[in-house]
Amino acid sequence: MCNSVLPSASRRNLLFAGAASLTLAGLAPDKTQAAEPADANAPNAITPAEALKRLMDGNARYAANAPTNKDYSAGRASRVTAQYPIAAIVSCSDSRVSPELAFDQGPGDIFVVRVAGNFVNEDGLASLEYGVKFLRVPLIVVLGHTHCGAVSATVDAIQKGVVLPGHLPDLVRSIKPAVAIAQLHGDADLKASATIENVRLNANRLSVSKPIIGRYVRQGKVKVVGGIYDLATGKVNLL
C-alpha cells in the first residue's frame, strides 16, 4: 500500500497475516458500506476550513486555561452506534501531548492515530483512510511537538552514532528523511528544525497518498495541515 509514498511498516508474521485476512474476508461489503454516514445529515458534514477553525478555537481555549465545561456522559448512548469526528490527528505518543485536551474536544470529536515521532506508516495510513472514507473526516492534522524524544533520538543516532535497542531503529529510519532535510537548512537547532520538517514531510505525503486520501484532497473534501504543539504554552502553531 503506497510503498513509494510512505515508510514501510514492519513485516508481519504469517500467522498474524493469515488471521487478519480471514477477519477482513468475513466483512460483508454491505456491512462496510453501512459504516459510511450520509454526507448531508452527518454531524461532521462541515468544510475542512470550519473543522480547522473549531480545532484552533479549542486550542485557544485550552492555552488560556479556559476549556469548555463538558458533561462526558452526555451523548454517550448515541455514540454507541456511530461516530462523527470532525478531524483526524496524527500525533506523537508522548504522554505530555493529549490531542483531545489540546484542542478542547470531547469524545467522538477527533479520530487520533498515535506513534512516537508522529510519522505515517502503512498501518497509520490505513487508519486515516478509514477515517476519511467511512467516517468522513474533512480534516487531517499532522501534529508534532516541541522537545520530541523520537526526533531527538534520531538526530543523536545520526550525529553521534548512538545505537538504539529493540525496534527503535525502525523509528529512526522513518524520521531520518526529515532530519536530512533539516540539515540542508543549516539551522542552529537541528532538532527543532527536524521536528518541523518531519511534520511537513508527512503532511505532504498524506496530501498525495494513493488511492484514497490524495483523491479526496484533490476534490476539496479533505484538507491536510501540519502543526507544532508547544509543550510549554499549550499552543498549536500551524505550519
N, C-alpha and C positions, 0 to 999 in steps of 0.2 A: 504494500500500500504506500504509494508516494515515496518509494525509497530514494528517488532522486531529489526529493524536496525536503524531507525531514530526516533527522538522525534515525538510524535503525534501532529497533528495540532488541533486547536480549533474546537469545534463542529459547524457545520453549521445548521442554522435553516431549517425547512422542505421546506419553500417556496423557499429559495435560492437554495437548493439542487435540488428541482423539476425543477426549471428554468434552472439550469445548465445541468441537464440530458437531457432536451428537446433540448437545444442548441447543445450538443455533439451528440445527436441522429441525428440531422439534417446534420451532416457532412458525406457526402458520402465517402466510402473507397477510390474511385479513386481520390477524391479531396485531401484527406490526403496524399496519396501516391505522388501526384504531388508536394507536398512541399519538397520532398527529391531530392536534386540535383544529377546529375550524378557524381559519385566519381572521375572519371578520368579527367573530364573537369572543375570541380568546382574550383574557385579561392582559396578556403581554403583546397584543397586536398593536404595537406602537412603533414609531420610526426609530432607527438607530440613534438619531440626534436626541430624541426625547429620552431614550434609555440612558444615554451618556449623561444627560443633564440630571436625571434622577440620581445617578450614582455620585456625581460630583457635588450635588446639593447635599446628599447624605454625608459625603466625606467632610464637607464644610461644617456640618453639624457635629460630626464626631471630633474633628480637630478643635472645635470650640468647646468641647465637653458639654454639648447641649443636644444629645441624641434624642430622637423621638421616643417617648414612653410607649412601650409595646406590651400588649397582653398576648403572650405567646400561646395561650390556649385558644385564642380567637382564631377561627378558621382551621383549627386542627382537623376536625372531622372532614371538612371539604377537601383538604389536601391528601386524604387517603386515596382518593380516586384519580387525582390528576395534579400536575404541577405546571406552572406557567412562569418560569423565571424570565426576568427582563434582560439578563445578561449572563454570559459565561465568563468566568475569570480563570486565567491560567496563573496560578500563584505558587510561590515558593512554599516549601513545607515548614519553614521557620516558624517556631511556636510564637514568636512575637508579632506575627502578621496574621490577622484574622479578617479575611475579606468581608464577611457579614458585618462585623463591627466597624471596620474601616469605612465602609460605605453606608453604614446605618440602615441596613436592610434586614428584613425578617425572614423566617423560614419560608422556603419556596420562592424567594425573590431572585436568588442568583444560583447558578449552576457552576460549581467550583471543581477545577482539576488541579491537583497539587503534586508537585515533585520538587525536590531540592534543586534549586537553580532555575526554576520556572522556565524550562525549555519544553518543547513539544516532541515527543517520540510517537511511535505508531499507536501505542495504547492511548496516549493523550489525544492524538488526532481523532481516533475512533470515537472517543467520548465527546469531543467537541462536535464532530459530525452528527452524532446522535442529538446533541443539544440544538443544533441548527436545523436539522431535517425534521425531527419529530417533536421537539419541544418548542421550536420556532423562536429561539432566542434571536433578537435583532442585533446584538452587540457582543463582541468578544474583546476582552481586555487582557493583555499580557502584562502582568503586574510584578515588576521586580521590586527590590527594596534596598535601602542603604545598608552597608555593612553585611553583605550577603556572604555567609560562610562558604557556600558552594563555589561562588566566583573567586573568593579569596584563596580557597584550596587549589583551584585550577591555576591561578596565577602563580602560586608558590610551586606547584608541580612543574610548571613550565620554566620559571626563572631559577628555581633553586634545586630542581631535580628531586623534589620530595616524592617519595613512593608511598602511595596510599594503600591501605589494606582492602581485602574483600572485593566487592564490586564497585567501590568508589572510583576506580579508574574509568568506569563507564560514564560517570558524571563528567569527569574531566574531558573525555572525548567529545561529549555533547556540547560543552561550554567553550571548548578550546577555539572554535572558529571566531567567536565574539572577541576573545582575548587578542587574537591575531589582528582583527580589525582595529581594536583599541590601540594596539602597539603602533600601528601606522600613524595614528594621530599624534603620538608623542606627548600625551598629557602627563602632567606630573603625578597625578593619582591614577595609576593604571587600573586599580581595582574598581574605582568609581566609574571610570570610563568604560571598562569592560562590562560592568553591570548594565549600563545604558545600552551598549551595543548588543548585549545579549537579548534585551527586550526588543530592540528594533529588529534584530535578525529574525527572531521567532514570530514577531508580528507580521513582518514582510513575507515570511514563508507561509504563514496561515492564509494571508490575503490571496495567494495564488495557488494554494494547495488543491489538488485534484482528488476525487472528482466532484466533491460537494461544496466545500466552503468557498473556494475560489469562484465558482459559478454564482453562488448567492451574493458574493461581494460585487461581482460584475453587474448583477441585476439590481443592485442597490438595496437588497433586502437585508443585508448584513454588513456591518462595519467592523473592522479590526483596528484597535488602537493599542498603544503601549503607554505605560505609566510607571513611575517610581514612587514607592511608598517610603516616606521618611520616618524612620523609627523614632526619632527624637520629637518630631512635631505631630505626627499622625496624618500629615497632609500627603495627598497624592498629586504629583506633578505629571501632567500628560506630556508625552514626547511629540 
